[in-house]
Amino acid sequence: MQGDDGAGERSIQLHRAREIVAASPGAQPERDASLVQVRHGVYADSTAFENLDRDARYLARIRAVHAVRSQPIFARESALAVHGVPFGLEPDAVYTTGNLRTARRKGGVVHVPVELHPADIAVVGDLAACSLAFALADVARRRGALDAVSALDWALRRGSVTKEEVLAALDRQGKRGRARAAAVIAFSDAASESVGESWSRVRVFQLGFAMPELQVWVARRSGQRYRVDMRWCVEGRRPVYGEFDGMQKYGELAHLAGKTGAQALAKEKARDDDLLFSGDPAHWVWADVQQPSRLARMLSADGVPRVRAPMRGLSRDS
């Protein structure tokens, strides 16, 4: 059986144990070091599986469930993976839904029996899943704001869905978590250009700081125009330009520009020097976003105003 690994850019071949034994009588896939068990009764080449990234590995788990279960409809983060939408940490389970009568939790699969409206079911390739709008609303009800907002931002940015469609899908779901989901949907913004920026924006809100403008073009002394991730205009002082730097930022810049890492870093330093003509650049990385107290100290030191007390989520029921 053939399956794409998420975005369809690579694929990994999955094999049922019975297919392996039929092709090679006497074979024992569970003892074959060249194979890895993706789930009970489903195997893949171990080297190929190890070379998959996190999202592709999770999609392989989804496809393995598809191989052994009768017409599953994938839900929540699993549906997002089927639609190619990035989310947070790799989920512990594969999620399914629909009126299929099966165990609610078994073998790494969590099933929630729900009678779905036909509009809330989509077919992506050979996989059935909740529609993107339904899955985004469901994740917003059930998961934390970081993951839900980053998924919504991504889908909105690509024009894959509208807020109105997600809210309509939310109305067809259970009442639990609706207020939280509505707040997350309202907060989401197509201007956010990466998961890191989305997480940063959520943290800024949760920590009680003023919300920034997103993706602002700034013309500087050199005559060049730069687009900054975030800008805070503070009365009586210079604006603060917030920049989320992914862990691989300078390596990626170098690769795209055909330069060395040092050259890319020097170019970024020159950019900051230029921005200093009119404002103060502030940079942070994943570790700062994942440890809110660190990000809070950095934003305070850079002069970003705190406008209210910190809170856990995006609504009072979070």
N, C-alpha and C positions, 0 to 999 in steps of 0.2 A: 504494500500500500504506500502511495506517495503522498507527502504532505508538505505544504509551504510552512516556513517557520515564523510566521508573524506578519512581516511586511511583504512577503512573497519574494524577497531578494535571494534567499537561499532555501534549500529544502533538505530534508533528512528522510531517509527511507525507514519506515517502521515495518516490523515483521511479527505476525502472530506466531506463537510457539508451534501451533499445529501445522502452519505452513512450512516452518523450518524443518520439522520432523518429516512432513510429507515429501519435501524435496530431498532430504538426506535421512533415510530411515536409521534410527539408532542415535541420532543427534541429541545432545543434551544442552539446550541453549542456556539453562541456568548455570551450567558449569563451563561455558565457553567464555574465556577471558576476552575474546574479541567483541563480545556483545554486552550491552548493558540493559537491564530490565527497566523500562520506562514506567510500566505498571504491570500488575500480575498478568502474565500471558502475552505481553507485548514487549518486543526487544528492538534495539537499534544498534548500529555499529558504535562501539564505545568511543573510538577516537572522534568520529563525526559528532557524537553527542557532546563530548567534552569541549569541542570547539565552538559550540553554539553559545551565543550570548544569553543573558538571563531571560529576555522576553521570548527568544526562540525556543529555549528549553521549556519554558512554561507552555508555549503553544504545542510543543511535542507531547506534553502530558495531556493536553486537551484532546489532541488527535488520537492519543492512545485510548482515551475514554470513548471517543467516537467509534473506535474500531471494535470495542467489545460490548457497548450498550446499544439498545434498540432506539434509534432516532432521538438521541438526547438533544435538548435545547439548552444551550449554554447561557449562563446568566452572570450578572455582577462583573467582577474583574475578568472572569473567563470570557464573557461576551465582549468586553473591551479589547481583550487580547485578539479575539477573532476579528474584530473590526480594525485592528492595528493601532489602537490607542494606547499610549504609554500610561503607566500607573506607578504606584510606589513600589514597596518591597514585593518580591515574588510571593504570591499567596500560598498559604499552607495547603489549600485544597483547590480542586476543580469544582466549579459551581454549575449546577443545572437547575432547571425549573420546568414548569408545565404540569399537565395532569397525568403524567406517567406515574404508575404505581410502582414505587421502588423504595428502598431503604433511604431514610433521610440523611444518614451519614455512614458511609461504608467505603473502605478501600481508597481513602483519599478523595472521595467525592461527596459533596454536600448538596442534597437535593431539597428544594423548597417546592411543595406541590401548590401550584397556582393555575387557575384557568386564565390563560392569556387571551387578550383581544388579538385578532389576526393582524392588526396594524402594529402590534408589538413584537412580531416575529419576523426575522430577516434571514435570508439564506446568503451566506458568503462562501462562494466556492461550493464545496460539498458539506459545509457545516451549517447547522441551524443554530441561531442565537437570538437573544432578545435584540430588538432594534437598538440602534445606537442611542437614541433619545431615552428609551426605557432603561437601558443599562446605566447611562449616566445618572439618571434620576435615582435609580436603585442604589448605586454606589454612594451618591450624595446622602441618601437616607441612612446608610449602614456604616460607612467608613468615615475616617477623620477628614477634616477640611483640606489637609495638605494633598492627599491623593485625589480627592474629589475635584478640587479646584484645578489641579494640574491637568486632569483628564478633560474637564470642561473647557479650560482655556485652549488646549490643543485642538479639540474638535471645533470650537468656535473659530479659531484662527484659520482653519482650513476650509471653513464654510460647510463642514459636514453636517451641521445641525444648527438650529437656532434656539435661543432661550425659550421662546414660545413653545417649540416642539417638546423641549425637555419638561417644561412646566405642565403641558398637556399630558405627557406620559406619567408625570408624578401624580396627577389627579386620578389615574387609574390604578394606583398602588395603595398599599395599606397606609393607615394614618401614622403609624410609628415612625418617628424621625422626619415627618414632613416639614415642620418648621425649620429644622436644621437644614434640610435639603433646599428649601426655598431660599434661605439666607445664602447658601453656597452658590446656588444658581445666579442669584442677584449679584454676588460678589465677582463671579467669573468674568474674564475680560479677554477678548480676542487679541488685544495688543500685547499680551504677555508672550514672549517668543521662545521660551524654553521651560522645561519642568523646574529647573533651578530658579528661574525668575518667578514662576508661580508660587513655589514654596516660599521664596523670600517675601513676596507680597503678603502671603498669609501670615507669616511670622511678624511682619511689620504691624499688621492689624492686631494680631493676638497680643503683641507686646504693648499695645496702646499708643504707638507712634502715629503721627499724621500720615495720611496716605499720600503717596507721590503721584505725579504725572508719569505716564509710561511712554517709552520710546519717543523721546523728545529730540528734535534736531537742534544742535547748538552750533552757531557760526563763531569761529574763534579768530584770534589775532592773525594767524597765518593765512586766513582767508578760507581755510578748509571748513567743512561742515561735518560734525560728528553726531551720531545718534547715540544717546545715552539710555541705559535701561530704565532709569528712574531719575526724576528730578524733584527736589523739595525746594520751593521758593519760600524763604523765611524772612519775615519782615524785619528790617533793620540789619540784615547781614547777607553775605553772599549765598547764592543757591548751592545746594549740595547735589552732586551728581552721583547717584548710586549705581554700582556695577556689580553684577554677580559674575564671578569668574569660576567656570567649571574647572575640575581638577586637571583636565587635559587642554585647557585653553591655549596656552602658548605653543604646545606641540601641534594643535590643530591649526592655529594661525600660521605657523611655519609651514605646515604641509600645504595649506591652501595657497600660500604665497610663494612656495618653492624656496623658502629660506631656512636657515638654521633656527633652532630654538632661541639662541642668543639674539639673532637679528630680529626675530618676532618680538622678543621681550623689549629690545631697544626701541622698536617702533611703537609699542604700547606705552613705553615711558615717555616718548616724545609726544604722544597723544595726550597723556596726562598733563605734561608741562604746558601744552597748548590750552587745555581746558582750564588750567589754573589761572589764566588771564581773567576769567569771568566767574569762576566758581571753584568749589572744592570737591575733587573726586573722592569717593569712598568706595573701597573694594571689599568684598567678602567672598568666601568660598563655602563649599558644602559643609565642612566641619562647623562653620559658624551658624549656618542655618539649622543644623541638626542639634546644636547646643544653644538654645535661645538666649541664655544669659550672656553668652559671648557676643552674640549679635546685638543685644540690647546695649552692652557697654560700648561697642563700636559706634552704633548709631548715636548714642548720647554724646560720645566724644567728638563726633563729627558735626554736632549741633542740630540734629534732627529733633524737632520738638515732640515731646510726649504729651498727648492730649487727653488721655484717660488712663484708668487702671488697666493692667493686663487682664486677659480673659482666656479661657481654654480654647474655645472654638470661634464660630462666626455668629452664633446666636446663643441666647441664654439657656437653651436646653441642650447645648453641646456637651 
